Amino acid sequence: MAVTHLKRGKPSEERSQDDRKVRETVETILADIEQRGDAAVRELSEKFDRYSPPAFRLTPGEIEALMARVSTRDMEDIRFAQAQVRNFAQAQRNSMTDIEIETLPGVILGHKNIPVQSVGCYVPGGKFPMVASAHMSVLTAAVAGVPRIAAATPPFKGEPNPAVIAAMHLGGAHEIYVMGGIQAVGALAIGTETIAPVDMLVGPGNAYVAEAKRQLYGRVGIDLFAGPTETMVIADDTVDGEICATDLLGQAEHGYNSPAVLVTNSRRLAEDTLAEIDRLLALLPTADTATKSWADYGEVILCDSHEEMLAVANDIASEHVQVMTDRDDWYLANMHSYGALFLGARTNVANGDKVIGTNHTLPTHKAGRYTGGLWVGKFLKTHSYQRITTDEAAAMIGAYGSRLCLLEGFVGHAEQCNVRVRRYGHKNVPYGEAAE
């Protein structure tokens, strides 16, 4: 495979050192929350967010007052975006049906899709108020029928962000907390004197939030490991450097450690894109962040063929994959490891992030190899049940079950089956047959 890196990011050893520091910090803070509860949360909020309100949970009156500060146009836009997300989430929910079938005469098997009973939705917002993240987590949980939705977001410039609070409330949050980072997800998962623990944590965040979710997994469920934003552009010479550079930097502005990768089979496009990135970084208001992110985590990978581009893309398994080629449907058919695909030059990741209707909480750090993104199904647990309705079925299944239990040496298990054979068996199923 003739793959050439025209630009590489920070070496993996340096990235591992960064991860180690984050891991240790998170471990210490979660232990403090577990030990000291609300007092620890307040100290952490004062330290990291310079925010210490009388109570972190907003009252209905405070929510109303904040929503009143959102302009009519902004509120209309929020409602429009939520309608798109709700429509798609509802269509997904409708595709998940409870089933019950009779697999043998008198043997009934089924499953039910039951909502998780309480969910903590984290909505990032310390640096940029992530209004859209409220739609993706809170609203999707509401469509799934979750009976208790607790949402948390950090203060923005020293106070709750009105638009984020409006999106949380309109999305269906039952409790809204103005808390950020590790202290928010830690308090929701562990519980404090004033916050009841949840069963599941969802939502994106920075490296500290992602690591906190990882360490809390098992105590609570999580949606996925959603770390720093990743984007990949797969492009050939059907597009130009300006659109590729725009799509790369549009995601690199998320944070200082947001990987952005161009995979192409056109050297001309690769070089034009690098030049366009330099030009755009001189104009972009978020250039401080995007420049560092591109310097440390940006890559340009030149391949000989579409087959090589596909192999590289599946190996990297990026969160967002923007495909702009002469064979977009071929990539749709053959890509197997990614967060979400954005097909064609008319489509872009920002639409997926904010408004088009698919969920923007997606797998990072190669997790696209084994999971998709957040969706209504993540809030539902599929539980099976069994019922035997006839004596004949009880005796017949019991006979098979007994023999298979004894095959493994489980005598007590076998007796569970045998007692049914003895009680429900008829003359055509001798009592002793089960244990033979």
C-alpha positions in Angstrom: 0.0 0.0 0.0 1.5 3.3 -1.1 0.3 5.6 1.6 2.2 8.9 2.2 1.8 11.2 5.1 2.2 14.8 3.9 1.5 16.0 7.4 1.4 14.1 10.8 0.1 15.0 14.2 1.6 14.7 17.6 3.3 11.4 18.3 1.2 8.8 20.0 3.7 8.6 23.0 3.0 12.3 23.8 -0.8 11.7 23.5 -0.5 8.8 26.0 1.3 11.1 28.5 -1.6 13.6 28.2 -4.1 10.7 28.8 -2.2 9.6 31.9 -2.4 13.0 33.5 -6.1 13.3 32.8 -6.7 9.8 34.2 -5.0 10.6 37.5 -6.8 14.0 37.9 -10.2 12.4 37.3 -9.6 9.6 39.8 -8.7 12.0 42.6 -11.7 14.3 41.9 -14.3 11.4 41.7 -13.0 10.0 45.0 -13.4 13.5 46.6 -17.0 13.7 45.3 -17.8 10.2 46.7 -16.4 11.2 50.1 -17.6 14.7 50.5 -20.7 15.0 48.2 -22.1 18.5 47.8 -19.2 20.2 49.5 -16.7 18.8 47.0 -19.0 19.7 44.1 -19.2 23.3 45.3 -15.4 23.6 45.8 -14.8 22.2 42.3 -17.3 24.5 40.8 -15.7 27.5 42.5 -12.2 26.3 41.4 -12.9 25.4 37.8 -15.9 27.6 36.9 -15.7 30.4 39.5 -19.4 29.7 40.1 -21.1 29.1 43.5 -24.9 29.7 43.4 -27.2 29.2 46.3 -28.3 25.9 44.6 -27.0 24.2 41.5 -30.4 23.0 40.4 -32.5 25.6 38.6 -36.0 26.3 39.9 -39.0 26.5 37.5 -39.0 30.3 38.0 -35.3 30.6 37.1 -35.8 28.4 34.0 -38.7 30.6 32.9 -36.6 33.8 33.4 -33.7 32.5 31.4 -35.9 31.3 28.6 -37.5 34.8 28.4 -34.0 36.2 27.5 -33.8 34.0 24.4 -34.7 36.0 21.2 -37.8 34.9 19.2 -35.6 33.9 16.3 -33.3 31.9 18.4 -36.2 30.1 20.0 -37.7 29.3 16.6 -34.4 27.9 15.4 -34.1 25.7 18.6 -37.7 24.4 18.1 -36.9 23.7 14.4 -33.8 21.7 15.2 -35.6 19.8 18.0 -38.4 18.9 15.5 -35.8 17.4 13.2 -34.1 15.4 16.0 -37.5 14.3 17.4 -38.8 13.1 14.0 -35.8 10.9 13.3 -35.5 9.6 16.9 -39.3 8.8 16.8 -38.8 6.9 13.5 -36.0 5.0 15.1 -38.1 4.2 18.2 -40.9 3.0 16.0 -38.5 0.5 14.4 -37.9 -1.2 17.7 -40.8 -3.4 18.5 -41.6 -5.7 21.4 -42.0 -9.3 20.2 -43.7 -12.5 21.4 -43.6 -15.7 19.4 -44.6 -19.3 20.0 -41.3 -21.2 19.1 -42.8 -24.7 19.8 -46.4 -25.6 20.8 -46.9 -24.2 24.3 -43.5 -22.4 24.4 -43.8 -18.6 24.4 -40.7 -16.4 24.1 -40.6 -12.6 23.9 -38.8 -9.4 24.6 -39.8 -6.0 25.8 -38.0 -2.7 25.2 -37.9 -0.9 28.5 -36.6 2.7 29.0 -33.7 3.2 31.4 -35.3 4.7 34.5 -33.0 7.7 35.1 -30.4 9.4 32.9 -27.9 12.2 33.4 -27.4 14.2 30.3 -24.2 16.3 30.2 -24.3 19.3 27.8 -20.8 20.9 27.3 -20.7 24.7 27.4 -17.9 26.2 29.3 -16.1 27.4 26.1 -18.9 27.2 23.5 -22.5 26.9 24.6 -23.5 23.6 23.0 -27.2 24.2 22.5 -27.4 21.3 20.1 -26.1 18.8 22.6 -29.3 19.2 24.6 -31.4 18.1 21.7 -29.2 15.1 21.1 -29.3 13.7 24.7 -32.3 15.2 26.6 -34.7 15.1 23.7 -33.7 11.6 22.5 -34.1 10.3 26.1 -37.5 11.8 26.2 -38.6 10.1 23.0 -37.4 6.8 24.5 -39.7 7.4 27.5 -37.1 7.8 30.2 -39.1 8.9 33.3 -36.3 10.9 35.0 -34.0 13.1 32.9 -31.4 15.1 34.8 -29.4 17.6 32.7 -26.3 19.4 33.6 -24.3 22.2 31.8 -21.5 24.4 33.0 -22.0 28.2 33.5 -21.1 30.3 30.5 -19.4 33.6 31.4 -20.4 33.2 35.0 -24.1 32.3 34.5 -26.4 29.8 33.0 -26.6 30.1 29.2 -30.3 31.0 28.4 -30.3 29.2 25.0 -28.8 26.0 26.5 -31.3 26.0 29.4 -34.2 26.6 26.9 -33.1 23.6 24.8 -32.8 21.4 27.9 -36.3 22.4 29.1 -38.0 22.2 25.7 -36.3 18.8 25.2 -37.9 17.4 28.3 -35.4 17.6 31.2 -37.0 17.1 34.6 -34.1 18.5 36.5 -31.6 21.1 35.3 -28.2 21.7 37.1 -25.7 24.4 36.3 -22.5 22.3 36.9 -19.6 21.5 34.6 -17.0 18.9 33.9 -16.0 16.1 36.2 -18.0 17.5 39.1 -21.2 17.3 37.0 -20.9 13.8 35.7 -19.5 12.6 39.1 -22.3 14.1 41.1 -25.0 12.6 38.7 -23.4 9.2 38.8 -22.4 8.9 42.4 -25.1 11.1 43.9 -24.8 13.7 46.7 -27.0 14.9 49.5 -29.1 16.9 47.1 -28.7 15.0 43.8 -30.1 11.5 43.4 -27.8 9.2 41.4 -28.8 8.3 37.9 -28.6 4.9 36.1 -26.9 6.1 33.0 -24.7 9.0 31.8 -24.8 10.4 28.3 -23.4 13.3 26.3 -20.1 14.5 24.9 -17.4 16.5 26.7 -13.8 17.3 27.0 -11.1 14.7 27.8 -11.8 15.0 31.5 -15.5 14.3 31.1 -14.8 11.4 28.8 -12.3 9.9 31.3 -14.8 10.5 34.2 -17.4 8.5 32.2 -14.9 5.8 31.6 -14.1 5.5 35.3 -17.7 5.6 36.3 -18.8 2.9 33.8 -20.1 -0.1 35.7 -21.4 2.0 38.5 -23.7 3.5 35.8 -24.2 2.8 32.2 -22.8 5.2 29.6 -23.7 5.9 26.0 -20.1 5.7 24.6 -16.7 7.1 25.1 -17.2 10.5 23.4 -13.9 12.3 23.6 -12.5 15.2 21.7 -14.1 15.8 18.3 -12.6 14.0 15.4 -13.1 14.7 11.7 -12.0 13.1 8.5 -12.4 14.3 4.9 -12.2 11.6 2.2 -11.9 13.5 -1.1 -10.8 13.1 -4.7 -10.3 15.8 -7.4 -14.1 16.3 -7.8 -13.7 19.0 -5.0 -11.3 21.7 -4.3 -9.0 22.7 -1.4 -11.2 25.4 -0.1 -14.1 23.1 0.8 -11.8 20.5 2.3 -9.9 23.0 4.4 -13.2 24.5 5.6 -14.6 21.1 6.6 -11.3 20.2 8.5 -11.0 23.5 10.4 -14.8 23.7 11.0 -14.2 20.8 13.5 -10.7 21.6 14.6 -12.0 24.7 16.3 -13.8 22.5 18.9 -10.7 22.1 21.0 -6.9 22.0 21.2 -6.9 18.2 20.7 -9.4 17.7 17.9 -7.9 15.4 15.2 -8.7 16.5 11.6 -7.5 14.2 8.8 -7.6 14.6 5.0 -7.4 11.3 3.1 -7.1 11.8 -0.7 -5.7 10.2 -3.9 -4.9 13.7 -5.3 -1.6 15.3 -4.5 -2.9 18.5 -6.0 -5.9 18.5 -3.7 -3.7 17.7 -0.7 -1.3 20.6 -1.4 -4.2 23.0 -2.2 -5.9 22.1 1.0 -2.7 22.7 3.1 -2.4 26.2 1.4 -6.1 26.9 2.1 -5.8 25.9 5.7 -3.0 28.5 6.2 -5.1 31.1 4.5 -8.2 30.4 6.5 -6.3 30.3 9.8 -5.4 33.9 9.3 -9.1 34.8 9.1 -10.9 32.4 11.5 -12.0 34.1 14.8 -11.4 30.7 16.5 -7.9 30.4 15.0 -6.1 30.2 18.4 -7.8 26.9 19.0 -7.9 25.6 15.5 -4.3 26.4 14.8 -3.0 24.4 17.8 -5.4 21.6 17.0 -4.3 21.4 13.4 -0.6 21.7 14.3 -0.8 18.9 16.9 -3.5 16.6 15.5 -3.9 17.5 11.8 -2.9 14.9 9.2 -2.9 14.8 5.4 -2.7 11.2 4.0 -2.0 10.7 0.3 -3.1 7.3 -1.2 -2.9 5.8 -4.7 -6.4 4.6 -5.0 -9.9 4.6 -3.5 -9.3 1.1 -2.1 -6.4 2.4 -0.2 -8.4 5.4 1.0 -11.1 3.1 2.2 -8.6 0.9 4.1 -7.0 3.9 5.8 -10.4 5.4 6.7 -11.7 2.2 8.2 -8.5 1.8 10.2 -8.7 5.3 11.7 -12.4 5.0 12.4 -13.0 8.7 12.8 -16.0 10.2 14.5 -17.2 12.3 11.6 -16.4 11.2 8.0 -17.1 13.7 5.2 -17.0 11.9 1.8 -16.7 14.0 -1.3 -15.8 11.7 -4.2 -17.0 10.4 -7.5 -18.3 7.3 -5.7 -19.9 8.3 -2.4 -22.3 5.4 -2.5 -19.4 3.0 -2.8 -18.0 4.4 0.5 -21.4 4.1 2.1 -21.6 0.4 1.1 -18.0 -0.4 2.2 -17.2 1.8 5.2 -17.6 -0.2 8.4 -15.8 1.7 11.2 -16.8 5.3 11.8 -19.2 7.5 13.8 -21.3 9.1 11.1 -21.0 9.6 7.4 -21.7 12.8 5.6 -22.1 12.0 1.9 -21.4 14.5 -0.9 -20.2 18.1 -1.0 -23.8 19.4 -0.3 -23.7 17.7 3.1 -21.5 18.8 6.0 -20.7 17.9 9.5 -22.0 21.1 11.0 -25.5 20.3 9.8 -25.2 17.0 11.5 -23.9 18.7 14.7 -26.7 21.2 14.9 -29.9 20.7 12.9 -30.4 17.9 10.3 -31.8 15.4 12.8 -29.2 12.6 13.2 -27.5 12.4 16.6 -24.2 14.2 17.0 -22.9 12.2 20.1 -20.6 9.8 18.3 -17.8 7.3 19.0 -14.2 8.6 19.1 -10.8 7.0 19.8 -11.6 4.2 17.3 -14.7 3.1 19.2 -16.6 3.2 15.8 -15.1 -0.3 15.4 -17.6 -1.7 17.9 -20.3 0.8 18.5 -22.4 3.4 16.7 -23.4 6.8 18.2 -26.1 7.8 20.7 -29.6 7.1 19.5 -33.0 6.4 21.0 -32.1 2.7 21.3 -29.3 3.5 23.8 -31.9 4.6 26.3 -33.8 1.3 25.9 -33.0 -2.1 27.5 -34.2 -5.1 25.6 -35.3 -7.7 28.2 -36.4 -11.3 27.3 -39.1 -13.4 29.0 -40.4 -17.0 28.7 -43.6 -18.7 29.3 -44.6 -22.4 29.0 -48.4 -22.8 28.7 -48.9 -26.6 28.3 -48.0 -29.7 30.4 -46.7 -31.4 27.3 -44.3 -28.5 26.5 -43.1 -28.4 30.2 -42.3 -32.1 30.2 -40.6 -32.1 26.7 -38.4 -29.0 27.3 -37.7 -30.3 30.9 -36.4 -33.6 29.5 -34.0 -31.9 27.1 -33.0 -29.4 29.8 -32.2 -32.0 32.4 -30.0 -34.0 30.1 -28.1 -30.9 29.0 -27.6 -29.8 32.6 -26.2 -33.2 33.5 -23.9 -33.0 30.5 -22.3 -30.0 32.2 -22.4 -31.5 35.7 -25.1 -29.2 37.1 -27.2 -31.6 39.1 -29.2 -28.9 40.9 -30.0 -27.3 37.5 -31.2 -30.7 36.2 -33.5 -31.2 39.2 -35.2 -27.9 38.3 -36.1 -29.5 35.0 -36.8 -32.9 36.5 -39.4 -31.6 38.9 -41.4 -30.2 36.0 -41.2 -33.5 34.1 -42.5 -35.4 37.2 -45.4 -32.9 37.8 -46.4 -32.2 34.2 -45.3 -35.3 32.3 -47.8 -37.6 30.6 -47.5 -41.3 29.8 -45.8 -40.5 26.5 -42.9 -38.9 28.4 -41.7 -41.3 31.1 -40.7 -39.6 34.4 -37.3 -41.2 34.4 -36.4 -40.2 30.8 -35.3 -36.7 31.8 -32.5 -37.9 34.0 -31.2 -40.7 31.9 
